[in-house]
């Protein structure tokens, strides 16, 4: 299983971090060891002092696919959920300044919280509202219609380079409003108003 994640897929988020809006999907990956299931805590890593939450709509691949056509993309996943891409922002900044890859800031153990999976046939992926609450207060609100690259484009693009296999997960990008977490925080992800992700932040 692999996680394929998309960076800067919401224009407002790209701007809030001072990044250019990309002309094609920006891809990075996380290993299976990054996954923490909904309800399990995120353990704050000792190597960072500035970890941020990034809430995203995610999909789970259900069949093997290579060079997937936009018109057939719905045939390759059957479940959707919410995920949090935890990012060690301080490490990411240092890596960027030195022109280095920044996987250590994005792909470390436990950096991908996964919510409850839901049958995708119940939803229109292109018209989903989602929200993150931090300690009960809304901090991120997003709508999939605002994605720069919608899911059909993403799956066509990704599958040109990587064969998608059952169990793979695609993180589709985060909207504006990302911010830091500290031990003791509680994060809750809502998809169309339904609570499907819970994650407590604990110290190392």
N, C-alpha and C positions, 0 to 999 in steps of 0.2 A: 504494500500500500504506500502511496505517495500523496503528498499534498502539493497541489499546484496553486500558487497564490498570485493575485493580480494587484500590482501597486498603482496608485494614482488613477483609479478608474472613476473617480468623482472629481469634477473640476474644482469645486470649492475646497475639497480636502487637499488637492495638490497645491492650491494657492495658500492655504493656511500654513503649510510647511515651507513655503517659499520655493516650491518646485515648479518647473514648467509642466504644462498639460501635455502628456505624451501623444505622439502621432500614431503610435501602434502600441498594443498591449505590452506592459512592463511585467515580466514574469520572474518570480523567484519560487523556490521550493522549500518545503519542510519535510523532514523524515517522519516515519511512523512514531518515533520516540517523542515527538512534539505533542502528541495528542493527550489531552485530559478530557474525560467524559463529563457531561453535565452533572453537577452535584458534587464533583470532586474539587478540592481547592487548588488554586494556583500558588505554588511555593515561590516566594520572591527569591530570585537568584542572587547569590552573594557577590557576583562579579559585576553587578549593575546597581546604580543608585537612581535610575530614572527610567522605570518601565512604564510604558503607555498601553492602554487598551485601544483596540481598533475593532469595532463590531462589523461583521460582514454576513451577507446571505451566502450560504454554501450549498453545494449539491454533491451527491454521492453517485459516482459512475456505476452503472448496472450491467454494462456489456462492453466488450472489447471494441475499441474504435481507433481507426487511423484515417487521416484525411477526411474527417467528418464534414458533410455538407451542412450549410446553415439550415436548409429546409428539413433536414432529418435529425436535428440536434435533440429533439424531445425523446427520441428513441434510445438515447444513451444514458439517461439518468431517470430514476424513479422516486428519489427521496430528496427533500430539501430540509434545511435547518438554518440555524445561526451559529456563527463561530466568532471567537475573539482571537485576533492575531496580536498576541502580546509582543511588544517590541522594546528592546533595550535601546532607548533613544540615544543615550550617551555613547554606547558602543557604535551605533550606526553612524553618529556624527563623526567619530574618530576615523572610522573606516572610509567614509566618504571623503574626508579631508585628505587622506593619504591615497585616494584613488583605488582602494582595495574593495573586493567583494564584501558584502555585509551580512553573510549568512549567520555569523555568530550572534548578531543582533536580532535575527528573525527566526532562526531555526533551532534554537537551543531546546533542551528537554523541557517539556511542559509548556511550550509557547503557543499551543493551539487548543483553546477550549472549544469543545463541540457540544451543541445543544441536542435536544430531543429530535429525532428524525421524524418527518411527516411525509405522507404520500404526496408527491408533487402534483398528482392529478386533481387535487383539491384546490389548487391555486393557479393563477396566471402569473408566471414568473416575471413577466415584464411589467407587472402592476402590483408590486408588493410594498407595503409599508413596514418598516422595522424600527426598533427603538432600543436604546440601552439606558438603563437606570443604574446610577451609582449611589449606593446608600439611599435608595428610594427617590432620588432626584434625576430627572431626564438630563442626559448629557450628550446623547447622539440621536438624531432622527434622520432616517433615510428613506428613499423610494427608488426602487430598481429602475424606474423609467428615466432616472437622472444619470444612469451609468453612461460613461463615454463609449464604452464598448459593451453592448448587450451580450447576454449569454450565448446566443447563436453565433455571433462573431467570435467570441472567446473560444468556443469549442472548436470551431473551424480552424482558428489560428493555432491554438495549443496543439491540436492533433496533427498538424503538419510536422511538428518537431518531436512530440512525445506520443507514444502509443498510450491511449487511455485504457485502463483495465478495471474490472469490477473491484469496488472498494476504494478506488482513488477518490480524492476529495478536491473540489475546486473552490477556493476562496475568491469571491468575485469583486472584492474591493470595499473600502470603507468610506463613508461620507465624512463631512467635516464634524468637528467636535471632539477629536481624540484628545486624550489627556492622561495624566499620571495616575498610578495606583499606589497605595501604601498598605502594609499589613493592617488587617482589620476592616478593610473595605469589602463591600458586597456588591457584585455586579449581577444584573438581571436583564436578559434579552427577551424582547417581545417581538413576535412576528404576527402582523395583523391583529395586534392586541392580545395575543395568546402568549403566556409566559412559557418559553421553551428552553431557556438557558439560565442556569444559576451557577455562580462561581464566587467563592470566598477567597480573599487574598490573605495568605498567611506568611509569616516571617520564615527565614531559612532555619 
